[in-house]
Amino acid sequence: MSDPTYWCEKAGFCRVVREGSIARAARELGTEEETVSSALSRLERAESERLLSRSARGSRPTAAGWNAYQTWR
């Protein structure tokens, strides 16, 4: 995806990967979990790929998410 309008979503995604959870990423970014979650949903729709595997224990990148993280970090 080369659309520069998604840079905030990409940055948020990278923070979630580094922190291991949406909640921790939101705290580090100084925003609400819902804001980060919505941004991730927009990014996944734009990429037509599921980028994160979400669970009660945290969030981990899928194979596609790991490749995206390597590109965007």
PyMOL commands that set and color helices and strands:
alter all, ss='L'
color gray80, all
select helices_A, chain A and resi 4-19+22-29+33-47+63-72
alter helices_A, ss='H'
color red, helices_A
select strands_A, chain A and resi 52-55+58-61
alter strands_A, ss='S'
color yellow, strands_A
deselect
rebuild
show_as cartoon
